[in-house]
Amino acid sequence: MKILKKIFLAIIGLIVLLLIVAIFVKKEYSVVRDITINKPRHEVFEYVKNIKNQNYYSKWNLADPNAVKTYTGTDGIVGFIAAWDSKMKDVGQGEQEIKKIQDGERLDMELRFIRPFKATDYAYMTTESISENQTKVSWGFNGKMAYPMNLMLLAYNMDKLLGGDMDSGLTNLKDILEKK
């Protein structure tokens, strides 16, 4: 009986310790990737501001070709919503809404994940002219994990987890635009 009591107290102690640690662990994360595309900025921005085009370059959109996709509003305009529903656990269900557009420069989106977990995160894409026919595209993702789930940020490197998929998507985007 004493051993069970000690094990129980040790488990309770570990849980309390983790909850205390979680108070001091960051709750937000940010991941940014960029690539240079050999096309003029205007042409690149006109392509990326249309969310439906992510079906051709985003690794996440390409992961399940059988996902049910629905659209509300006019693509490339503030308020446009692209929703997805997949039977694949890694893809899940959610929607993405265009929240703000700085024409030719920046697209801000809100991502609302429903399944496999509930979360609201933010993504953006920016375009910057390097020369007349070269554009730097940056794709950023900002997320937040509420207490005590923010403890997962100690175990998971979000830059590595998301960054590889973003790099893949940007490479696909470059291939698509440079073939046009």
ZAGUSE-727287 format. One record per residue (C-alpha): x, y, z; residue in three letters; residue number from 1. Coordinates in Angstrom, 1 decimal, always signed. Layout:
<nukol><u>X</u><v>Y</v><w>Z</w><r>ALA</r><k>NUM</k></nukol>
...
END
This chain:
<nukol><u>+0.0</u><v>+0.0</v><w>+0.0</w><r>MET</r><k>1</k></nukol>
<nukol><u>+2.9</u><v>+2.4</v><w>+0.8</w><r>LYS</r><k>2</k></nukol>
<nukol><u>+4.4</u><v>+1.8</v><w>-2.7</w><r>ILE</r><k>3</k></nukol>
<nukol><u>+1.1</u><v>+2.7</v><w>-4.4</w><r>LEU</r><k>4</k></nukol>
<nukol><u>+0.8</u><v>+5.8</v><w>-2.3</w><r>LYS</r><k>5</k></nukol>
<nukol><u>+4.3</u><v>+6.9</v><w>-3.2</w><r>LYS</r><k>6</k></nukol>
<nukol><u>+3.7</u><v>+6.2</v><w>-6.9</w><r>ILE</r><k>7</k></nukol>
<nukol><u>+0.4</u><v>+8.2</v><w>-6.7</w><r>PHE</r><k>8</k></nukol>
<nukol><u>+2.2</u><v>+11.1</v><w>-5.0</w><r>LEU</r><k>9</k></nukol>
<nukol><u>+5.0</u><v>+11.0</v><w>-7.5</w><r>ALA</r><k>10</k></nukol>
<nukol><u>+2.5</u><v>+11.2</v><w>-10.4</w><r>ILE</r><k>11</k></nukol>
<nukol><u>+0.6</u><v>+14.1</v><w>-8.7</w><r>ILE</r><k>12</k></nukol>
<nukol><u>+3.9</u><v>+15.8</v><w>-8.1</w><r>GLY</r><k>13</k></nukol>
<nukol><u>+5.0</u><v>+15.4</v><w>-11.7</w><r>LEU</r><k>14</k></nukol>
<nukol><u>+1.7</u><v>+16.8</v><w>-13.0</w><r>ILE</r><k>15</k></nukol>
<nukol><u>+1.9</u><v>+19.8</v><w>-10.6</w><r>VAL</r><k>16</k></nukol>
<nukol><u>+5.5</u><v>+20.4</v><w>-11.8</w><r>LEU</r><k>17</k></nukol>
<nukol><u>+4.5</u><v>+20.3</v><w>-15.5</w><r>LEU</r><k>18</k></nukol>
<nukol><u>+1.6</u><v>+22.7</v><w>-14.8</w><r>LEU</r><k>19</k></nukol>
<nukol><u>+4.0</u><v>+25.1</v><w>-13.1</w><r>ILE</r><k>20</k></nukol>
<nukol><u>+6.5</u><v>+24.8</v><w>-15.9</w><r>VAL</r><k>21</k></nukol>
<nukol><u>+3.7</u><v>+25.5</v><w>-18.5</w><r>ALA</r><k>22</k></nukol>
<nukol><u>+3.2</u><v>+28.9</v><w>-16.9</w><r>ILE</r><k>23</k></nukol>
<nukol><u>+6.6</u><v>+30.0</v><w>-18.1</w><r>PHE</r><k>24</k></nukol>
<nukol><u>+6.7</u><v>+28.3</v><w>-21.5</w><r>VAL</r><k>25</k></nukol>
<nukol><u>+6.0</u><v>+30.5</v><w>-24.5</w><r>LYS</r><k>26</k></nukol>
<nukol><u>+2.5</u><v>+30.2</v><w>-25.9</w><r>LYS</r><k>27</k></nukol>
<nukol><u>+3.0</u><v>+31.5</v><w>-29.4</w><r>GLU</r><k>28</k></nukol>
<nukol><u>+5.1</u><v>+30.3</v><w>-32.3</w><r>TYR</r><k>29</k></nukol>
<nukol><u>+6.0</u><v>+31.7</v><w>-35.7</w><r>SER</r><k>30</k></nukol>
<nukol><u>+7.4</u><v>+30.0</v><w>-38.8</w><r>VAL</r><k>31</k></nukol>
<nukol><u>+8.5</u><v>+31.9</v><w>-42.0</w><r>VAL</r><k>32</k></nukol>
<nukol><u>+9.9</u><v>+30.5</v><w>-45.2</w><r>ARG</r><k>33</k></nukol>
<nukol><u>+10.8</u><v>+32.3</v><w>-48.4</w><r>ASP</r><k>34</k></nukol>
<nukol><u>+11.8</u><v>+31.6</v><w>-52.0</w><r>ILE</r><k>35</k></nukol>
<nukol><u>+12.8</u><v>+33.7</v><w>-55.0</w><r>THR</r><k>36</k></nukol>
<nukol><u>+10.6</u><v>+33.2</v><w>-58.1</w><r>ILE</r><k>37</k></nukol>
<nukol><u>+11.7</u><v>+34.4</v><w>-61.5</w><r>ASN</r><k>38</k></nukol>
<nukol><u>+8.6</u><v>+36.3</v><w>-62.4</w><r>LYS</r><k>39</k></nukol>
<nukol><u>+7.4</u><v>+39.9</v><w>-61.8</w><r>PRO</r><k>40</k></nukol>
<nukol><u>+5.9</u><v>+40.7</v><w>-58.4</w><r>ARG</r><k>41</k></nukol>
<nukol><u>+2.5</u><v>+41.6</v><w>-59.8</w><r>HIS</r><k>42</k></nukol>
<nukol><u>+2.2</u><v>+38.2</v><w>-61.6</w><r>GLU</r><k>43</k></nukol>
<nukol><u>+3.2</u><v>+36.3</v><w>-58.5</w><r>VAL</r><k>44</k></nukol>
<nukol><u>+0.9</u><v>+38.2</v><w>-56.2</w><r>PHE</r><k>45</k></nukol>
<nukol><u>-2.1</u><v>+37.8</v><w>-58.5</w><r>GLU</r><k>46</k></nukol>
<nukol><u>-1.5</u><v>+34.0</v><w>-58.3</w><r>TYR</r><k>47</k></nukol>
<nukol><u>-1.0</u><v>+33.7</v><w>-54.5</w><r>VAL</r><k>48</k></nukol>
<nukol><u>-3.9</u><v>+35.9</v><w>-53.5</w><r>LYS</r><k>49</k></nukol>
<nukol><u>-6.3</u><v>+33.4</v><w>-54.9</w><r>ASN</r><k>50</k></nukol>
<nukol><u>-6.7</u><v>+30.7</v><w>-52.2</w><r>ILE</r><k>51</k></nukol>
<nukol><u>-8.0</u><v>+28.1</v><w>-54.7</w><r>LYS</r><k>52</k></nukol>
<nukol><u>-4.5</u><v>+28.1</v><w>-56.2</w><r>ASN</r><k>53</k></nukol>
<nukol><u>-3.2</u><v>+26.5</v><w>-53.0</w><r>GLN</r><k>54</k></nukol>
<nukol><u>-4.7</u><v>+23.3</v><w>-54.3</w><r>ASN</r><k>55</k></nukol>
<nukol><u>-1.8</u><v>+23.2</v><w>-56.8</w><r>TYR</r><k>56</k></nukol>
<nukol><u>+1.1</u><v>+24.1</v><w>-54.6</w><r>TYR</r><k>57</k></nukol>
<nukol><u>+0.4</u><v>+23.7</v><w>-50.8</w><r>SER</r><k>58</k></nukol>
<nukol><u>+1.6</u><v>+20.4</v><w>-49.5</w><r>LYS</r><k>59</k></nukol>
<nukol><u>-1.4</u><v>+20.4</v><w>-47.1</w><r>TRP</r><k>60</k></nukol>
<nukol><u>-3.9</u><v>+20.9</v><w>-49.9</w><r>ASN</r><k>61</k></nukol>
<nukol><u>-2.2</u><v>+18.2</v><w>-52.0</w><r>LEU</r><k>62</k></nukol>
<nukol><u>-2.2</u><v>+15.7</v><w>-49.1</w><r>ALA</r><k>63</k></nukol>
<nukol><u>-5.7</u><v>+14.4</v><w>-49.7</w><r>ASP</r><k>64</k></nukol>
<nukol><u>-7.1</u><v>+14.8</v><w>-53.3</w><r>PRO</r><k>65</k></nukol>
<nukol><u>-10.4</u><v>+13.3</v><w>-52.0</w><r>ASN</r><k>66</k></nukol>
<nukol><u>-11.0</u><v>+16.1</v><w>-49.4</w><r>ALA</r><k>67</k></nukol>
<nukol><u>-14.3</u><v>+17.8</v><w>-49.8</w><r>VAL</r><k>68</k></nukol>
<nukol><u>-13.7</u><v>+21.5</v><w>-50.6</w><r>LYS</r><k>69</k></nukol>
<nukol><u>-16.2</u><v>+24.3</v><w>-50.4</w><r>THR</r><k>70</k></nukol>
<nukol><u>-15.9</u><v>+27.9</v><w>-51.2</w><r>TYR</r><k>71</k></nukol>
<nukol><u>-17.8</u><v>+31.0</v><w>-50.0</w><r>THR</r><k>72</k></nukol>
<nukol><u>-17.4</u><v>+34.4</v><w>-51.6</w><r>GLY</r><k>73</k></nukol>
<nukol><u>-15.1</u><v>+35.6</v><w>-54.4</w><r>THR</r><k>74</k></nukol>
<nukol><u>-11.6</u><v>+34.3</v><w>-54.4</w><r>ASP</r><k>75</k></nukol>
<nukol><u>-8.9</u><v>+36.9</v><w>-54.1</w><r>GLY</r><k>76</k></nukol>
<nukol><u>-11.2</u><v>+39.2</v><w>-52.1</w><r>ILE</r><k>77</k></nukol>
<nukol><u>-11.3</u><v>+39.9</v><w>-48.4</w><r>VAL</r><k>78</k></nukol>
<nukol><u>-13.9</u><v>+37.6</v><w>-46.8</w><r>GLY</r><k>79</k></nukol>
<nukol><u>-13.4</u><v>+34.7</v><w>-49.2</w><r>PHE</r><k>80</k></nukol>
<nukol><u>-13.5</u><v>+31.3</v><w>-47.3</w><r>ILE</r><k>81</k></nukol>
<nukol><u>-12.1</u><v>+28.0</v><w>-48.5</w><r>ALA</r><k>82</k></nukol>
<nukol><u>-13.2</u><v>+25.1</v><w>-46.3</w><r>ALA</r><k>83</k></nukol>
<nukol><u>-12.0</u><v>+21.5</v><w>-46.4</w><r>TRP</r><k>84</k></nukol>
<nukol><u>-13.1</u><v>+18.2</v><w>-44.9</w><r>ASP</r><k>85</k></nukol>
<nukol><u>-10.9</u><v>+15.1</v><w>-45.1</w><r>SER</r><k>86</k></nukol>
<nukol><u>-11.2</u><v>+11.6</v><w>-43.7</w><r>LYS</r><k>87</k></nukol>
<nukol><u>-7.4</u><v>+11.7</v><w>-43.4</w><r>MET</r><k>88</k></nukol>
<nukol><u>-6.4</u><v>+12.4</v><w>-39.8</w><r>LYS</r><k>89</k></nukol>
<nukol><u>-3.5</u><v>+14.7</v><w>-40.8</w><r>ASP</r><k>90</k></nukol>
<nukol><u>-5.6</u><v>+16.8</v><w>-43.0</w><r>VAL</r><k>91</k></nukol>
<nukol><u>-8.8</u><v>+17.0</v><w>-40.9</w><r>GLY</r><k>92</k></nukol>
<nukol><u>-11.4</u><v>+19.7</v><w>-41.2</w><r>GLN</r><k>93</k></nukol>
<nukol><u>-11.2</u><v>+23.5</v><w>-41.2</w><r>GLY</r><k>94</k></nukol>
<nukol><u>-11.4</u><v>+26.6</v><w>-43.2</w><r>GLU</r><k>95</k></nukol>
<nukol><u>-9.2</u><v>+29.5</v><w>-44.3</w><r>GLN</r><k>96</k></nukol>
<nukol><u>-10.5</u><v>+33.1</v><w>-44.7</w><r>GLU</r><k>97</k></nukol>
<nukol><u>-8.8</u><v>+36.0</v><w>-46.4</w><r>ILE</r><k>98</k></nukol>
<nukol><u>-8.8</u><v>+38.7</v><w>-43.8</w><r>LYS</r><k>99</k></nukol>
<nukol><u>-6.7</u><v>+41.5</v><w>-45.4</w><r>LYS</r><k>100</k></nukol>
<nukol><u>-5.0</u><v>+42.3</v><w>-48.7</w><r>ILE</r><k>101</k></nukol>
<nukol><u>-2.4</u><v>+44.9</v><w>-49.4</w><r>GLN</r><k>102</k></nukol>
<nukol><u>-2.6</u><v>+44.8</v><w>-53.2</w><r>ASP</r><k>103</k></nukol>
<nukol><u>+0.6</u><v>+43.5</v><w>-54.7</w><r>GLY</r><k>104</k></nukol>
<nukol><u>+2.3</u><v>+43.1</v><w>-51.3</w><r>GLU</r><k>105</k></nukol>
<nukol><u>+0.6</u><v>+41.0</v><w>-48.7</w><r>ARG</r><k>106</k></nukol>
<nukol><u>-2.2</u><v>+38.6</v><w>-48.1</w><r>LEU</r><k>107</k></nukol>
<nukol><u>-3.4</u><v>+37.8</v><w>-44.5</w><r>ASP</r><k>108</k></nukol>
<nukol><u>-5.4</u><v>+34.7</v><w>-43.8</w><r>MET</r><k>109</k></nukol>
<nukol><u>-7.1</u><v>+33.2</v><w>-40.7</w><r>GLU</r><k>110</k></nukol>
<nukol><u>-7.1</u><v>+29.5</v><w>-40.4</w><r>LEU</r><k>111</k></nukol>
<nukol><u>-9.8</u><v>+27.8</v><w>-38.3</w><r>ARG</r><k>112</k></nukol>
<nukol><u>-9.0</u><v>+24.2</v><w>-37.6</w><r>PHE</r><k>113</k></nukol>
<nukol><u>-11.9</u><v>+22.0</v><w>-36.4</w><r>ILE</r><k>114</k></nukol>
<nukol><u>-10.5</u><v>+18.5</v><w>-36.6</w><r>ARG</r><k>115</k></nukol>
<nukol><u>-8.2</u><v>+16.8</v><w>-35.5</w><r>PRO</r><k>116</k></nukol>
<nukol><u>-7.9</u><v>+19.7</v><w>-33.0</w><r>PHE</r><k>117</k></nukol>
<nukol><u>-9.6</u><v>+23.1</v><w>-32.6</w><r>LYS</r><k>118</k></nukol>
<nukol><u>-7.3</u><v>+26.1</v><w>-33.2</w><r>ALA</r><k>119</k></nukol>
<nukol><u>-7.3</u><v>+29.4</v><w>-34.8</w><r>THR</r><k>120</k></nukol>
<nukol><u>-4.0</u><v>+30.4</v><w>-36.4</w><r>ASP</r><k>121</k></nukol>
<nukol><u>-2.9</u><v>+33.0</v><w>-38.9</w><r>TYR</r><k>122</k></nukol>
<nukol><u>-0.9</u><v>+32.8</v><w>-42.1</w><r>ALA</r><k>123</k></nukol>
<nukol><u>+0.3</u><v>+35.4</v><w>-44.6</w><r>TYR</r><k>124</k></nukol>
<nukol><u>+2.1</u><v>+35.6</v><w>-47.9</w><r>MET</r><k>125</k></nukol>
<nukol><u>+4.2</u><v>+38.6</v><w>-49.0</w><r>THR</r><k>126</k></nukol>
<nukol><u>+5.7</u><v>+39.5</v><w>-52.3</w><r>THR</r><k>127</k></nukol>
<nukol><u>+8.7</u><v>+41.7</v><w>-52.7</w><r>GLU</r><k>128</k></nukol>
<nukol><u>+10.4</u><v>+42.8</v><w>-55.9</w><r>SER</r><k>129</k></nukol>
<nukol><u>+14.1</u><v>+41.8</v><w>-56.1</w><r>ILE</r><k>130</k></nukol>
<nukol><u>+14.3</u><v>+43.0</v><w>-59.7</w><r>SER</r><k>131</k></nukol>
<nukol><u>+11.9</u><v>+43.6</v><w>-62.6</w><r>GLU</r><k>132</k></nukol>
<nukol><u>+11.6</u><v>+39.8</v><w>-63.1</w><r>ASN</r><k>133</k></nukol>
<nukol><u>+12.4</u><v>+38.4</v><w>-59.7</w><r>GLN</r><k>134</k></nukol>
<nukol><u>+10.1</u><v>+38.2</v><w>-56.7</w><r>THR</r><k>135</k></nukol>
<nukol><u>+10.8</u><v>+37.1</v><w>-53.1</w><r>LYS</r><k>136</k></nukol>
<nukol><u>+7.8</u><v>+35.3</v><w>-51.7</w><r>VAL</r><k>137</k></nukol>
<nukol><u>+7.6</u><v>+34.9</v><w>-47.9</w><r>SER</r><k>138</k></nukol>
<nukol><u>+5.0</u><v>+32.5</v><w>-46.4</w><r>TRP</r><k>139</k></nukol>
<nukol><u>+4.5</u><v>+32.9</v><w>-42.7</w><r>GLY</r><k>140</k></nukol>
<nukol><u>+2.5</u><v>+31.1</v><w>-40.1</w><r>PHE</r><k>141</k></nukol>
<nukol><u>+1.7</u><v>+32.3</v><w>-36.6</w><r>ASN</r><k>142</k></nukol>
<nukol><u>+0.0</u><v>+30.1</v><w>-34.0</w><r>GLY</r><k>143</k></nukol>
<nukol><u>-0.8</u><v>+30.0</v><w>-30.3</w><r>LYS</r><k>144</k></nukol>
<nukol><u>-1.2</u><v>+27.2</v><w>-27.8</w><r>MET</r><k>145</k></nukol>
<nukol><u>-3.2</u><v>+27.8</v><w>-24.7</w><r>ALA</r><k>146</k></nukol>
<nukol><u>-2.1</u><v>+26.8</v><w>-21.3</w><r>TYR</r><k>147</k></nukol>
<nukol><u>-1.3</u><v>+24.0</v><w>-20.4</w><r>PRO</r><k>148</k></nukol>
<nukol><u>-1.2</u><v>+22.7</v><w>-24.0</w><r>MET</r><k>149</k></nukol>
<nukol><u>+1.7</u><v>+25.1</v><w>-24.6</w><r>ASN</r><k>150</k></nukol>
<nukol><u>+3.9</u><v>+22.4</v><w>-23.0</w><r>LEU</r><k>151</k></nukol>
<nukol><u>+3.9</u><v>+20.7</v><w>-26.4</w><r>MET</r><k>152</k></nukol>
<nukol><u>+6.1</u><v>+23.5</v><w>-27.7</w><r>LEU</r><k>153</k></nukol>
<nukol><u>+8.9</u><v>+22.1</v><w>-25.5</w><r>LEU</r><k>154</k></nukol>
<nukol><u>+8.6</u><v>+18.8</v><w>-27.3</w><r>ALA</r><k>155</k></nukol>
<nukol><u>+7.8</u><v>+19.9</v><w>-30.8</w><r>TYR</r><k>156</k></nukol>
<nukol><u>+9.9</u><v>+22.1</v><w>-33.0</w><r>ASN</r><k>157</k></nukol>
<nukol><u>+7.1</u><v>+24.0</v><w>-34.9</w><r>MET</r><k>158</k></nukol>
<nukol><u>+9.7</u><v>+25.6</v><w>-37.2</w><r>ASP</r><k>159</k></nukol>
<nukol><u>+10.8</u><v>+22.2</v><w>-38.3</w><r>LYS</r><k>160</k></nukol>
<nukol><u>+7.3</u><v>+20.6</v><w>-38.3</w><r>LEU</r><k>161</k></nukol>
<nukol><u>+5.7</u><v>+23.3</v><w>-40.4</w><r>LEU</r><k>162</k></nukol>
<nukol><u>+8.8</u><v>+24.7</v><w>-42.2</w><r>GLY</r><k>163</k></nukol>
<nukol><u>+9.4</u><v>+21.6</v><w>-44.3</w><r>GLY</r><k>164</k></nukol>
<nukol><u>+5.9</u><v>+21.6</v><w>-45.6</w><r>ASP</r><k>165</k></nukol>
<nukol><u>+6.1</u><v>+25.3</v><w>-46.3</w><r>MET</r><k>166</k></nukol>
<nukol><u>+9.4</u><v>+24.9</v><w>-48.2</w><r>ASP</r><k>167</k></nukol>
<nukol><u>+7.8</u><v>+22.1</v><w>-50.3</w><r>SER</r><k>168</k></nukol>
<nukol><u>+4.8</u><v>+24.4</v><w>-51.1</w><r>GLY</r><k>169</k></nukol>
<nukol><u>+7.0</u><v>+27.3</v><w>-52.0</w><r>LEU</r><k>170</k></nukol>
<nukol><u>+9.1</u><v>+25.0</v><w>-54.3</w><r>THR</r><k>171</k></nukol>
<nukol><u>+5.8</u><v>+23.9</v><w>-56.0</w><r>ASN</r><k>172</k></nukol>
<nukol><u>+4.7</u><v>+27.5</v><w>-56.3</w><r>LEU</r><k>173</k></nukol>
<nukol><u>+8.0</u><v>+28.4</v><w>-58.0</w><r>LYS</r><k>174</k></nukol>
<nukol><u>+7.8</u><v>+25.5</v><w>-60.4</w><r>ASP</r><k>175</k></nukol>
<nukol><u>+4.2</u><v>+26.4</v><w>-61.4</w><r>ILE</r><k>176</k></nukol>
<nukol><u>+4.9</u><v>+30.1</v><w>-61.9</w><r>LEU</r><k>177</k></nukol>
<nukol><u>+8.2</u><v>+29.7</v><w>-63.7</w><r>GLU</r><k>178</k></nukol>
<nukol><u>+6.6</u><v>+27.3</v><w>-66.2</w><r>LYS</r><k>179</k></nukol>
<nukol><u>+3.9</u><v>+29.9</v><w>-67.1</w><r>LYS</r><k>180</k></nukol>
END
